[in-house]
Amino acid sequence: MLARARVNWIILKTCLEERFVYRADFIFATLVRFLPIVTQIFLWRAIYPSPPSTTINSYTYKDMVAYYLLAMIGRAFSSMPGLASGISRDVRDGTIKKYLTQPIDMLGYLFWHRVAHKLVYYFVATGPFVLVFYLCRDFFPGWPERPLTVVAFVASLVMGFLTGFLIEALIGLISFWFLEVSSLLFIYMMFNYFLSGHMIPLDWLGEFGKWVEFLPFKYLAYVPAAIMLEKDGYRLGEGLETQLAIQAIWIVVLLVLNRLAFQRGVRRYGAFGG
């Protein structure tokens, strides 16, 4: 146990150092990602003809901006750029052999690599996030009345990170059967953008939204925002505990699927040469 913890710490430390090697490029790329936030706010301002009186599907302009900003935080935790394509590339060019010949678990290594990425990302992005939320503070109704709501919000973000990681890792492991997963990844990103609540709130989907309730995508963006805004079904004592429990179950299911896919994929994997 101590040996594994030491290995995980070394992996995390190494990945952190790797991120800071090209820190200028990383910082610039992180800051540029905030530009779509500004454009999206202006977009919703154009959609609502006469805010604040106009309401669309029970959302005012202020509600929509508040929801979008909170959903962006959820997406910042759950998005895993390059994870699935990286696994596919390792399988295709044989780099994955290093995980088979060395006492390092591939999923464990990739997990700590992503943790390092998120730590550095939020080290850089905290300032811009604070600035954006400060400038947009009038769009929010205020802090939740119960402090445990904030705790539940943070828990949903952490589980959203795990959910996003496991989904993309599973897509990457499909490369054991299909060497090229770029088309599948594109389809996933398209559905993810819509079904996670990143594009529009899921309660805008009406009857179709009932089917989305059975999928794990909503935990990537919609659920954290809904918790913080204390929407119906996402308040303490009114369904919030059930939602978090279902999310935890999805994490366990996805973890099992990842382990099974890796074990069966390795059995059929063949690589030759040095």
C-alpha positions in Angstrom: 0.0 0.0 0.0 2.8 2.4 0.9 4.8 1.5 -2.2 1.8 2.2 -4.4 1.1 5.5 -2.7 4.8 6.4 -3.2 4.6 5.5 -6.9 1.4 7.6 -7.3 3.1 10.5 -5.6 6.1 10.3 -8.0 3.7 10.1 -11.0 1.8 13.2 -9.8 5.0 15.1 -9.0 6.5 14.3 -12.4 3.4 15.2 -14.3 3.2 18.5 -12.4 6.8 19.3 -13.3 6.0 18.4 -16.9 3.2 20.8 -17.0 5.3 23.7 -15.8 8.0 23.1 -18.4 5.9 24.8 -21.0 4.1 27.0 -18.6 3.9 30.1 -20.9 2.1 28.0 -23.5 -0.2 26.4 -20.9 -1.1 29.7 -19.3 -1.8 31.3 -22.7 -4.0 28.4 -23.8 -5.9 28.5 -20.5 -6.6 32.2 -20.7 -7.8 31.9 -24.3 -10.4 29.4 -23.3 -12.2 32.1 -21.4 -13.0 34.0 -24.5 -16.0 31.7 -25.4 -17.5 32.5 -22.0 -17.7 36.2 -22.9 -19.1 35.5 -26.3 -21.7 33.1 -24.9 -22.9 35.8 -22.5 -23.4 38.3 -25.3 -25.1 35.5 -27.3 -27.7 34.9 -24.7 -28.2 38.7 -24.4 -29.1 38.7 -28.0 -31.5 35.7 -27.6 -33.4 37.4 -24.8 -35.1 40.4 -26.6 -36.0 42.4 -23.5 -34.3 41.1 -20.3 -35.0 40.9 -17.4 -38.7 40.6 -18.1 -38.4 37.9 -20.8 -38.5 34.3 -19.7 -37.6 31.3 -21.8 -38.6 27.9 -20.3 -38.7 29.5 -16.9 -35.2 30.9 -17.3 -34.6 34.7 -17.2 -31.5 36.2 -18.8 -29.9 36.3 -15.4 -30.8 32.7 -14.7 -29.3 31.6 -18.0 -26.0 33.4 -17.5 -25.7 32.1 -13.9 -26.5 28.6 -15.1 -24.0 28.8 -18.0 -21.1 30.0 -15.7 -21.7 27.3 -13.2 -21.9 24.7 -16.0 -18.6 25.9 -17.3 -17.0 25.1 -13.9 -18.5 21.6 -14.2 -17.1 21.2 -17.7 -13.7 22.5 -16.6 -13.6 19.5 -14.1 -15.1 16.8 -16.3 -13.5 17.6 -19.7 -10.6 15.4 -20.6 -9.0 16.7 -23.9 -6.7 14.2 -25.6 -7.3 11.3 -23.2 -9.2 8.9 -25.5 -7.1 9.9 -28.5 -3.9 9.5 -26.5 -4.9 5.9 -25.5 -5.7 5.1 -29.1 -2.4 6.4 -30.3 -0.5 4.4 -27.7 -2.3 1.2 -28.7 -1.8 1.9 -32.4 1.9 2.7 -32.3 2.8 0.1 -29.6 3.7 2.7 -26.9 1.2 0.9 -24.6 3.8 -1.8 -24.2 5.5 0.2 -21.4 2.4 -0.3 -19.2 2.6 -4.1 -19.9 6.3 -4.5 -19.2 6.6 -2.2 -16.2 4.8 -2.4 -12.8 2.7 0.7 -13.6 -1.1 0.5 -14.0 -2.1 2.4 -17.1 -5.4 3.7 -15.8 -3.8 4.7 -12.6 -1.0 6.6 -14.4 -3.4 8.4 -16.7 -5.6 9.3 -13.7 -2.8 11.0 -11.8 -1.6 12.6 -15.0 -5.1 14.2 -15.3 -5.1 15.2 -11.7 -1.8 17.0 -12.3 -3.3 18.7 -15.4 -6.4 19.9 -13.5 -4.3 21.2 -10.5 -2.1 23.3 -12.8 -5.2 24.4 -14.8 -7.0 25.7 -11.8 -3.8 27.2 -10.4 -3.8 29.3 -13.6 -7.5 29.7 -14.1 -8.6 30.6 -10.6 -7.8 34.3 -11.1 -9.8 34.6 -14.4 -12.7 32.6 -12.9 -12.8 34.8 -9.8 -12.7 37.9 -12.1 -15.5 36.6 -14.3 -17.8 35.6 -11.4 -17.1 39.0 -9.7 -18.1 40.9 -12.8 -21.2 38.7 -13.2 -22.1 38.7 -9.5 -25.4 40.4 -10.2 -26.6 37.5 -12.3 -26.6 35.1 -9.3 -29.4 35.0 -6.7 -26.8 34.7 -3.9 -25.2 31.9 -1.9 -27.3 28.9 -1.0 -29.0 29.1 2.4 -27.5 25.8 3.6 -23.7 25.4 3.6 -24.1 21.7 2.9 -25.3 22.6 -0.6 -21.8 24.0 -1.4 -20.3 20.8 -0.1 -22.6 18.8 -2.4 -21.6 21.1 -5.2 -17.9 20.4 -4.6 -18.6 16.6 -4.3 -20.5 16.7 -7.7 -17.5 18.4 -9.3 -15.1 15.8 -8.0 -17.3 13.0 -9.1 -17.8 14.8 -12.4 -14.1 14.6 -12.9 -14.1 10.9 -12.2 -17.1 10.4 -14.6 -15.5 12.3 -17.4 -12.2 10.5 -17.0 -13.7 7.0 -17.0 -16.0 7.7 -20.0 -13.2 9.0 -22.2 -10.8 6.3 -21.0 -13.4 3.7 -22.0 -13.6 5.2 -25.4 -9.9 5.1 -25.7 -9.7 1.4 -24.7 -12.1 0.6 -27.6 -9.0 1.1 -29.8 -8.0 -2.5 -28.8 -10.7 -3.5 -31.2 -10.8 -0.5 -33.6 -7.4 1.2 -34.1 -9.0 4.5 -35.0 -11.5 6.0 -32.6 -11.5 9.6 -33.9 -15.0 9.2 -35.5 -16.4 7.6 -32.3 -14.8 10.4 -30.2 -16.4 13.1 -32.4 -19.8 11.5 -32.0 -19.3 11.3 -28.3 -18.2 15.0 -28.0 -21.3 16.0 -30.1 -23.7 14.1 -27.8 -21.8 15.1 -24.7 -22.1 18.8 -25.6 -25.8 18.5 -25.9 -26.7 15.8 -23.2 -24.4 17.2 -20.5 -26.3 20.5 -20.4 -23.4 22.5 -21.7 -25.3 23.8 -24.7 -28.7 24.3 -23.0 -30.2 23.3 -19.6 -31.5 19.8 -19.6 -34.9 20.9 -18.2 -35.5 22.6 -21.6 -35.7 19.1 -23.3 -39.2 18.3 -22.0 -40.2 14.7 -22.4 -36.9 13.8 -24.1 -35.2 15.0 -20.9 -36.6 12.0 -19.0 -34.5 9.7 -21.1 -31.4 11.8 -20.4 -31.9 11.1 -16.7 -30.7 7.5 -17.2 -27.4 8.6 -18.8 -24.2 9.7 -17.0 -23.7 12.8 -19.2 -25.8 15.2 -17.1 -23.3 14.8 -14.2 -20.6 16.5 -16.3 -22.2 19.9 -16.4 -25.9 20.2 -15.6 -25.9 18.6 -12.1 -23.3 20.8 -10.5 -25.0 23.9 -11.8 -28.5 22.6 -10.7 -27.2 21.9 -7.2 -25.7 25.4 -6.8 -28.8 27.0 -8.1 -31.0 24.7 -5.9 -33.3 23.6 -8.7 -36.2 21.3 -8.1 -34.9 17.8 -7.4 -31.5 19.0 -6.5 -32.1 20.4 -3.0 -31.1 18.8 0.2 -33.8 16.5 1.3 -35.6 16.8 -2.0 -33.6 14.4 -4.2 -30.1 15.7 -4.1 -28.8 12.8 -2.1 -30.3 10.4 -4.6 -28.7 12.2 -7.5 -25.2 12.0 -5.8 -25.8 8.3 -5.0 -26.7 7.6 -8.7 -23.6 9.4 -9.8 -21.4 7.4 -7.4 -23.0 4.2 -8.9 -22.2 5.3 -12.4 -18.6 5.8 -11.4 -18.4 2.3 -10.1 -20.0 0.9 -13.2 -17.7 2.8 -15.5 -14.6 1.7 -13.5 -15.6 -1.9 -13.8 -16.2 -1.5 -17.5 -12.7 0.1 -17.9 -11.0 -2.7 -16.1 -12.8 -5.3 -18.1 -12.1 -3.5 -21.4 -8.4 -3.2 -20.5 -8.0 -6.9 -19.4 -9.8 -8.2 -22.5 -8.0 -5.8 -24.8 -4.6 -6.8 -23.6 -5.4 -10.5 -24.3 -6.0 -9.8 -27.9 -3.2 -7.1 -28.3 -0.1 -8.0 -30.2 3.0 -5.8 -30.8 6.3 -6.6 -32.5 9.7 -5.0 -32.7 11.5 -2.7 -30.3 
